[in-house]
Amino acid sequence: MRLPAYTALLNLGENDMHVLGSIRPVCFVLLCTMLVSACSSHPATKDPLTGFYGNRWIVYSDAGMDQFWVDADRTWRGHFHDRGGVDMHGVWTLRDGAVCFTAPDFPRSKEHCDSALPHRHAGDTWASVDDGEEHVSTIRAGRN
């Protein structure tokens, strides 16, 4: 029996051919696993708000403290302490590197966009200015 050329690389003889029968399925499974892992760990577009999901986003300003909860289904809800405890909700979208929140009952406009939000995570704290008002934001782990 003539052995395939790759058996020389594996240093296999004619009596060792049974090893190849068990190596092929293992190699195939390893190759498939590596391909699936490579494709799933590098998605075409990474969700920039992953760090917000399941967490509480708190915004402090001179007017008070507001709390927001952002979800992967592109909805959000918020509790505005500085507006007398008003609760609002709406949807969010991505536009030109910013996250835009819309709600039918926003006080100034129907949409608010913020470019400082993408890729934040629980434990992050950052300062920003919105309509001339300084804010300090933080993301706290968990919904409460």
C-alpha positions as CSV (number, residue, x, y, z in Angstrom):
1,M,0.0,0.0,0.0
2,R,1.4,3.4,-1.0
3,L,1.1,6.0,1.9
4,P,0.1,9.6,1.2
5,A,2.9,12.1,1.3
6,Y,1.7,13.8,4.5
7,T,2.2,10.6,6.5
8,A,6.0,11.1,6.2
9,L,5.6,14.4,7.9
10,L,3.7,12.8,10.7
11,N,6.3,10.0,10.8
12,L,3.6,7.3,10.4
13,G,4.2,3.9,9.0
14,E,1.8,1.5,7.2
15,N,0.7,0.1,10.5
16,D,-0.1,3.5,12.0
17,M,-2.8,4.5,9.4
18,H,-5.6,4.0,12.0
19,V,-4.2,7.2,13.7
20,L,-5.2,9.3,10.7
21,G,-8.8,8.2,11.0
22,S,-9.0,9.7,14.4
23,I,-6.9,12.8,13.6
24,R,-9.1,14.1,10.7
25,P,-12.3,14.6,12.7
26,V,-10.3,16.3,15.5
27,C,-8.6,18.6,13.0
28,F,-11.9,19.4,11.3
29,V,-13.5,20.3,14.7
30,L,-10.6,22.5,15.7
31,L,-10.7,24.3,12.3
32,C,-14.4,24.9,12.6
33,T,-14.0,26.1,16.2
34,M,-11.3,28.5,15.2
35,L,-13.3,29.9,12.3
36,V,-16.5,30.4,14.4
37,S,-14.4,32.0,17.2
38,A,-12.7,34.4,14.8
39,C,-15.9,35.5,13.2
40,S,-17.8,36.0,16.4
41,S,-15.1,37.8,18.3
42,H,-14.7,40.4,15.6
43,P,-18.1,41.6,14.5
44,A,-18.4,44.0,11.7
45,T,-19.6,46.8,14.0
46,K,-19.2,46.7,17.8
47,D,-22.2,47.9,19.8
48,P,-20.9,51.2,21.4
49,L,-23.3,51.1,24.3
50,T,-22.6,47.5,25.6
51,G,-21.2,49.0,28.8
52,F,-24.6,50.6,29.6
53,Y,-26.7,47.5,29.3
54,G,-27.8,46.2,32.7
55,N,-26.2,49.2,34.4
56,R,-27.3,52.6,35.7
57,W,-26.0,55.8,34.1
58,I,-26.1,58.7,36.5
59,V,-25.7,62.4,35.4
60,Y,-24.9,65.0,38.0
61,S,-25.3,68.7,37.4
62,D,-25.9,71.9,39.3
63,A,-29.6,71.2,38.8
64,G,-29.5,67.8,40.4
65,M,-29.1,64.1,39.5
66,D,-30.7,62.2,36.6
67,Q,-30.6,58.5,36.1
68,F,-30.9,56.5,32.9
69,W,-31.2,52.9,31.9
70,V,-30.2,52.0,28.3
71,D,-31.1,48.7,26.8
72,A,-29.8,46.6,23.8
73,D,-33.2,46.8,22.1
74,R,-32.5,50.5,21.5
75,T,-34.8,51.8,24.1
76,W,-34.1,53.8,27.2
77,R,-35.8,55.2,30.2
78,G,-34.8,58.0,32.6
79,H,-35.7,59.6,35.9
80,F,-35.1,63.3,35.9
81,H,-34.7,64.5,39.5
82,D,-33.8,68.0,38.4
83,R,-37.2,68.3,36.7
84,G,-39.3,67.3,39.7
85,G,-39.0,63.6,39.4
86,V,-40.2,63.3,35.8
87,D,-39.9,59.9,34.2
88,M,-39.3,59.7,30.4
89,H,-38.6,56.9,27.9
90,G,-37.8,56.7,24.2
91,V,-35.5,55.1,21.7
92,W,-31.8,55.6,20.8
93,T,-29.9,55.5,17.5
94,L,-26.3,55.9,16.3
95,R,-25.5,58.9,14.1
96,D,-22.1,60.2,13.0
97,G,-20.3,58.7,16.1
98,A,-22.9,60.0,18.5
99,V,-25.7,58.3,20.4
100,C,-29.0,60.1,19.8
101,F,-31.9,59.8,22.3
102,T,-35.4,60.6,21.2
103,A,-38.5,61.0,23.3
104,P,-41.8,62.6,22.6
105,D,-41.7,64.5,25.9
106,F,-38.2,65.9,25.9
107,P,-38.4,69.5,27.3
108,R,-36.3,71.3,24.7
109,S,-36.4,69.2,21.6
110,K,-37.4,65.8,20.5
111,E,-33.8,64.5,20.2
112,H,-30.6,64.8,22.2
113,C,-27.2,63.5,20.7
114,D,-24.1,62.9,22.7
115,S,-20.7,61.9,21.3
116,A,-19.1,61.3,24.7
117,L,-21.1,58.1,25.4
118,P,-19.9,55.4,23.1
119,H,-17.6,52.7,24.6
120,R,-18.1,53.6,28.2
121,H,-18.3,50.9,30.9
122,A,-19.4,50.4,34.5
123,G,-17.0,52.3,36.7
124,D,-16.3,55.0,34.1
125,T,-16.7,58.7,35.1
126,W,-16.4,61.6,32.7
127,A,-17.3,65.3,32.4
128,S,-19.2,66.9,29.6
129,V,-20.9,70.1,28.7
130,D,-24.5,70.2,27.3
131,D,-26.1,73.4,26.3
132,G,-23.5,75.3,28.4
133,E,-24.2,73.3,31.5
134,E,-21.5,71.1,33.0
135,H,-22.3,67.5,33.8
136,V,-20.4,64.7,35.4
137,S,-21.6,61.2,34.4
138,T,-20.8,57.8,35.8
139,I,-21.9,54.3,35.0
140,R,-22.7,52.2,38.1
141,A,-22.8,48.4,37.9
142,G,-26.3,47.0,38.1
143,R,-29.7,48.5,37.7
144,N,-30.1,49.9,41.2
